[in-house]
């Protein structure tokens, strides 16, 4: 069972921020073997969706209001610890993210920049591809809209 909380950057504790950066680095840099600049000064504008299992961060996303990243509201840095993916926590954290955007931002349209190998995952959440594939940090991506 995942315990999910959504908070602003200013509300993050030092330990929560460290756990977020550790998880993102573990998956996006080490597991995916991709050297890129994760610390992009966008975290300060974002809301952070943290998914805990037994008080350990195992799933995460960051959310933006429309205009802060894309014209639409958006979800990014979607990540689940490799050892926890079998539990479908990706769906749990995404559903919580979508619900937060709809209720708190009062916005229906959501855009993501999805890694292409995850298109089916996002399709199952209602997202549809828009436009051609492109490289982002050397990894094939596609724009998707809900």
N, C-alpha and C positions, 0 to 999 in steps of 0.2 A: 504494500500500500504506500502510495506516494503522498507526502504532506507538501502542499504547494502554497507558497506565499509570493505576492507580487508587491514590490516596493520600488521607490525612486532611488536614484544613485545616492542621494544625501542620507537616506535611511539605512543604507547598507552598513553593517558593522565591518570592521577591519577583517575579521575572520571570514565573513561571508564573501567579501571582495576577493580575498586570497583564494578561497575555495572556487569561486567563479573562474578566476584567471588560471588556476591550476587545471581545472576540468577542460576549459577551452584549449589550453596549451597541450594537454595530454592527448586530446582527440585531433584538433585541427593542425597542430604542428608535428607531434611525434607520430601518432597513429597514421595520419594521412601523408606524412613525410612532405610537408609543405612549409617552406620558410616564407612567412608573411608577417606584416605588422598588425598584430591583434589589437594593441593599444592604440586606438585611432581617434581618441578624444570625442567619440560618439556616446560612450557609456554615460557621460554626465547628463545627456538629454534623454536617455532611455529609462524605461521602467524595466525592472529585472524580475523575471519569473523563475523562482528557485524551487526545485523539486527535491525534497529530502526523503531518504529512506534510512530509518534508524539514526537520524540526526546527521547523516552524511549527504552532501550534495551529490546527486546522481543524474539530474536532468536540469536543463536551463534553457531559457530564451531571453532575448531582449526585445522590447517593444518601442515603437516610435509612433507618435501622433503624425497625422498627415502633414506634409511639409517639412518635417524634421529629417527625413531620409529620402523618401519618395513622395510623390504627390499624394498618394494614398497612405493610410496607416500601414505599418509594416512590422514584420517579425523577422528577427535575424539571430545569428549565432545559435541556432537550434542544435543542442548537443545532449547526448545521453552517454553515460559511462558505458564502455564496451561490455563490461561484465553484467550490466543491467538491461541490455536491449531486449532480451528474450521476454521481458515482462510488459512490453508495449507501453513503456513510460513515455516514448516519443509522442504517442497519441494523447496521453494524459496531459503532458505539458503543452502541447499545441492546442488542445481543446480549451485549457485554462487561459492560454494566451489570446485565443480568438474571442472567448467570452469577455475577458477584461477589456479588450479593444472595443467591443460592441457596447458594453455597459458603461465603462468609465470614459472612453473617448467619444462615445456615441457615433461611431463610424462603422459603416457596413463593409466597404471595400478595403481589402487587405492585399498588399503586394509583397512578394518575397523574391529573393534571388536564390534559387534552389540549385543545389548540386544535382546534375542530371541523373545520376544513379538513384536519386531519391524521388524522381518524378511520380512513381506509382504510389509511394507513401503519401505525398502531398495530394495526389488525385483522390485518394481515399478520404481525405479531409475536405474535398470539394474544390481544391485549387485547380485551375486550368492554365496550361502553357500559353504564353503570349510572346510571339516573336521567335527569332532564331537563337540557337545556342551560342554562347560566347565563353571566352576564357576569363576567369577571375582567379588571380593568384595561381595560374597554371592549371586550374581544375575546371572542366566543362560545367557551365551553369546555364540555367534558363530562367527567364522572368515568368512568374506565375501569379495569378490573381484569383482571389476568392470573392 
